[in-house]
Amino acid sequence: MYVFHDNELKKMKKVAIYGQSYSISAEKEIQILLEVLQENNISCFIEKQFYDLLREGNILENSYPTFSDFTDLNTSFDTFFTLGGDGTILRAVTYIRDLRIPILGINTGRLGFLATINKKNIQESVELILKGEFTIQERTLLSVKTSPKTEEFSELNFALNEVTIARKNTTSMIGVRTSLNKEYLTNYWADGLIVATPTGSTGYSLSCSGPVILPNSKSLVITPIAPHNLNARSMVISDETNIQLTIDSREKDFLISLDSRITSVTKNTEVFIEKAPFSIRSIIPNNQSFLQTLRSKLLWGEDTRNETNL
């Protein structure tokens, strides 16, 4: 984790804003964010499709410069704001890639483990950031290679949450032969297999009984999906581990997903997963923490036996 100092925040002059859609209930939040940034003379660039939606809804009073993809961004951007839920942040990662632009998610969606800024606290949180009262969390990504090569992953071959192997067009189990650093581990007979980062440990892996891992842990977790063998459990491994997967299936194809991006490949395809050579930098205002998020989202501490209100 990296801690910013006050004098470094004076550099915040240019930000990017991204959302996948907007609802009437989120109009106020969008306007609050823009007002706070404008009051501090910060230049705002809005993703083109999101900008067009806002213009069509008569949400914007002024015109703003736009960006359309990764090539329109560069390291001159100080912060990347997202408006939406966790899915919006996962999509935003495909714009940021290895530019190391810090990202801050404002939760106008539902659960929000990544987009942690409550829409009621937008002004307070942004002002804390402008004062330098925040930290940066480095979040690990996974990269994927396949043999033979998969065209869909030729450019966007990374995932912030998880890489998932899943059956296709069948209700039968598949076998996922798993090796770690070229040493055979086991063959998981299941509906599929999840390889998750610490960030993704609160996502799909958690719903399959995987453990919660702190974001700054140097770990990955392998979680089978509905395994046939009851002794097949999640396994936490070092994030320096190279993972090799081969598939045994009655069908000729299986599915690979990188976060929300999914493609079908033939069952003779080998999958190689390792830690990506770059990370995503997540902004955490001082009025937020991962443990607070766990208590809030998972309702930890919601017990009448607890004396304090957590």
C-alpha positions in Angstrom: 0.0 0.0 0.0 1.3 3.4 -0.9 0.4 6.6 1.1 0.1 9.9 -0.6 1.3 13.1 1.0 -0.5 16.5 1.0 1.8 18.2 -1.5 1.3 15.4 -4.1 -2.4 16.1 -4.3 -1.8 19.6 -5.7 -1.0 17.7 -8.9 -4.6 16.7 -9.4 -5.6 18.8 -12.4 -7.1 16.3 -14.8 -9.5 13.4 -14.3 -11.5 10.9 -16.4 -15.1 10.0 -15.6 -16.7 6.7 -16.7 -20.1 5.1 -16.3 -22.0 2.4 -18.3 -25.4 3.9 -17.9 -27.2 6.4 -15.7 -30.6 6.3 -14.0 -32.8 9.1 -12.8 -31.8 8.3 -9.2 -28.1 8.9 -10.1 -28.5 12.3 -11.7 -27.8 14.1 -8.5 -24.6 12.1 -7.8 -23.3 12.9 -11.3 -23.9 16.6 -10.8 -22.4 16.6 -7.3 -19.2 15.0 -8.6 -18.9 17.5 -11.5 -19.6 20.5 -9.3 -16.9 19.5 -6.7 -14.3 19.0 -9.4 -15.2 22.2 -11.2 -15.0 24.2 -7.9 -11.4 23.0 -7.6 -10.5 23.8 -11.2 -10.0 20.2 -12.2 -10.4 19.4 -15.9 -12.9 16.6 -16.5 -12.9 14.2 -19.5 -16.0 11.9 -19.8 -16.2 8.6 -21.7 -17.9 9.2 -25.0 -20.8 6.9 -24.8 -21.5 7.9 -21.2 -21.2 11.5 -22.2 -23.8 11.0 -25.0 -26.2 9.4 -22.5 -25.9 12.3 -20.1 -26.4 14.8 -22.9 -29.5 13.0 -24.1 -30.9 13.1 -20.6 -30.2 16.8 -20.3 -28.0 16.1 -17.2 -25.0 18.2 -18.2 -25.1 22.0 -18.2 -21.7 22.4 -19.9 -19.8 20.6 -22.6 -16.8 18.4 -21.7 -14.0 16.8 -23.6 -14.4 13.0 -24.1 -12.3 9.8 -24.5 -13.3 6.6 -26.2 -10.7 4.0 -25.4 -7.4 3.2 -23.9 -5.5 5.1 -26.6 -7.2 8.4 -25.7 -5.8 8.2 -22.1 -2.3 8.7 -20.8 -0.3 9.3 -17.6 -1.3 13.0 -17.5 -4.6 11.9 -15.9 -4.5 12.0 -12.1 -7.6 10.1 -11.3 -10.2 7.8 -13.0 -13.7 8.2 -11.4 -16.4 5.6 -12.0 -20.1 6.0 -11.4 -21.9 2.7 -11.0 -21.2 -0.6 -9.3 -18.3 -3.1 -9.3 -19.1 -4.1 -12.9 -18.4 -0.5 -13.9 -14.9 -0.7 -12.3 -14.1 -4.0 -14.0 -15.0 -2.4 -17.3 -13.0 0.7 -16.5 -9.9 -1.4 -16.0 -9.9 -2.1 -19.7 -9.4 1.6 -20.3 -6.7 2.1 -17.7 -4.7 -1.1 -18.3 -1.0 -0.4 -17.4 -1.3 3.4 -17.3 -1.4 3.3 -13.4 -4.1 6.0 -13.2 -5.6 5.7 -9.7 -9.2 4.7 -9.8 -12.0 5.8 -7.4 -15.5 4.1 -7.6 -18.6 5.9 -6.6 -21.3 3.3 -5.8 -24.6 4.1 -7.5 -25.2 0.4 -8.1 -25.9 -2.4 -5.6 -23.4 -4.3 -3.5 -20.2 -2.4 -4.2 -17.0 -4.1 -2.8 -14.9 -2.1 -5.3 -17.0 1.0 -5.8 -16.9 1.8 -2.1 -17.8 5.5 -2.0 -21.4 5.8 -0.9 -23.4 8.2 -3.1 -24.3 10.1 0.0 -20.7 10.8 0.7 -19.4 12.0 -2.7 -18.5 15.5 -1.7 -16.9 14.5 1.6 -14.8 11.7 0.0 -13.6 13.9 -2.9 -12.7 16.7 -0.6 -10.7 14.2 1.5 -8.8 13.2 -1.6 -8.1 16.7 -2.5 -6.7 17.3 0.9 -4.4 14.3 0.5 -6.2 12.2 3.2 -6.3 8.9 1.4 -4.1 5.9 0.6 -3.5 3.9 -2.6 -4.0 0.1 -2.7 -2.2 -1.8 -5.4 -4.5 -4.5 -6.7 -3.2 -7.6 -8.4 -4.4 -8.6 -11.8 -4.2 -12.0 -13.6 -3.0 -12.5 -17.1 -4.0 -15.4 -19.4 -2.4 -17.1 -22.3 -3.7 -20.1 -24.2 -2.3 -22.7 -26.5 -3.4 -22.5 -29.2 -3.8 -18.8 -29.0 -7.3 -17.3 -28.4 -7.9 -14.3 -30.6 -10.4 -12.7 -28.1 -7.6 -12.5 -25.5 -4.9 -11.2 -27.8 -5.2 -7.7 -26.3 -7.5 -7.8 -23.3 -5.9 -10.8 -21.6 -6.1 -9.7 -18.0 -8.6 -9.8 -15.2 -9.0 -7.9 -11.9 -11.4 -10.2 -10.2 -11.1 -13.7 -11.5 -10.4 -16.1 -14.4 -13.1 -18.8 -14.6 -13.2 -22.1 -16.5 -16.7 -23.4 -17.0 -18.6 -26.1 -18.8 -20.5 -25.3 -22.0 -23.7 -26.9 -23.5 -23.8 -29.7 -21.0 -25.0 -30.5 -17.5 -22.2 -33.0 -17.1 -19.1 -32.2 -15.0 -15.8 -31.2 -16.6 -12.4 -32.2 -15.4 -9.9 -29.4 -14.8 -6.4 -30.8 -14.6 -4.5 -28.3 -12.5 -0.7 -27.9 -12.2 1.2 -25.3 -10.1 4.6 -24.3 -11.3 4.6 -27.3 -13.6 3.8 -29.7 -10.7 0.6 -31.6 -10.9 -1.9 -30.7 -8.1 -5.2 -32.5 -8.9 -8.0 -32.9 -11.5 -11.0 -31.0 -10.3 -14.3 -32.7 -11.4 -16.8 -29.9 -11.1 -18.9 -27.4 -13.1 -15.7 -25.3 -13.4 -12.8 -23.7 -11.6 -12.2 -20.1 -10.5 -8.8 -18.5 -10.0 -9.4 -15.3 -8.1 -7.2 -12.4 -7.0 -7.6 -10.9 -3.5 -9.9 -8.4 -5.1 -12.0 -11.1 -6.6 -12.2 -13.1 -3.4 -15.3 -11.3 -2.5 -17.0 -12.1 -5.8 -17.8 -15.3 -7.6 -15.2 -17.3 -5.5 -16.9 -16.2 -2.3 -20.3 -17.5 -3.5 -18.6 -20.8 -4.1 -17.4 -20.9 -0.5 -14.0 -19.4 -1.2 -12.2 -17.4 1.5 -12.1 -13.6 1.8 -8.5 -12.4 1.3 -7.3 -8.9 2.2 -6.5 -6.7 -0.9 -2.8 -6.3 0.0 -2.2 -10.1 0.4 0.3 -11.5 -2.0 -2.0 -14.5 -2.7 -4.4 -16.0 -5.2 -7.2 -18.5 -4.5 -8.3 -21.5 -6.5 -12.0 -22.4 -6.0 -13.8 -25.3 -7.7 -17.4 -24.6 -8.8 -19.8 -27.3 -7.4 -17.2 -30.0 -7.1 -18.2 -33.6 -7.2 -15.7 -34.6 -4.6 -16.7 -33.1 -1.2 -13.1 -32.9 -0.1 -12.3 -30.6 -3.0 -11.9 -27.2 -1.3 -10.5 -23.8 -2.1 -6.8 -23.4 -2.0 -4.8 -20.2 -1.3 -1.5 -20.0 -3.2 1.2 -17.4 -3.7 0.5 -14.8 -6.4 3.9 -15.8 -7.9 2.6 -19.2 -8.9 2.2 -20.1 -12.5 -1.0 -22.1 -13.1 -1.6 -24.5 -16.0 -5.1 -25.9 -16.8 -6.2 -28.6 -19.2 -9.8 -29.7 -19.7 -11.5 -33.0 -19.9 -15.1 -32.7 -21.2 -17.7 -34.6 -23.1 -18.4 -31.5 -25.1 -15.9 -30.2 -27.7 -15.8 -26.7 -26.2 -15.6 -25.0 -22.8 -15.8 -21.4 -21.6 -13.2 -19.0 -20.3 -14.2 -15.8 -18.7 -11.9 -12.9 -17.6 -14.1 -10.9 -15.2 -17.2 -10.1 -17.4 -15.5 -11.0 -20.8 -16.3 -14.5 -21.9 -15.3 -16.7 -24.9 -15.6 -20.3 -26.0 -12.5 -22.4 -26.8 -12.0 -26.0 -27.9 -11.3 -28.6 -25.1 -7.8 -29.2 -26.4 -6.8 -25.7 -25.4 -4.3 -25.3 -22.6 -4.8 -22.3 -20.2 -1.8 -20.6 -18.5 -2.6 -18.1 -15.7 -0.1 -15.9 -13.9 0.1 -12.6 -12.1 -0.1 -9.7 -14.6 3.0 -7.5 -15.0 1.0 -4.4 -13.9 -1.5 -3.6 -11.1 -4.5 -1.3 -10.7 -4.2 1.5 -8.1 -7.3 1.9 -6.0 -7.9 5.1 -4.1 -9.2 4.6 -0.5 -10.3 7.9 1.3 -9.4 8.0 5.0 -13.1 7.6 5.9 -13.2 4.2 4.2 -11.4 0.8 4.8 -11.7 -2.7 3.5 -12.8 -4.0 6.9 -15.5 -1.3 7.1 -16.7 -2.5 3.7 -16.8 -6.1 4.9 -18.9 -5.2 7.9 -21.2 -3.1 5.8 -21.7 -5.4 2.8 -21.6 -8.8 4.5 -23.4 -7.5 7.6 -20.5 -8.7 9.9 -21.2 -7.5 13.4 -24.9 -7.3 12.9 -25.6 -9.3 16.1 -27.7 -8.1 19.0 -25.1 -9.6 21.4 -22.5 -7.0 20.2 -22.5 -4.0 22.6 -21.2 -1.5 20.0 -22.9 -0.6 16.8 -20.5 -1.8 14.1 
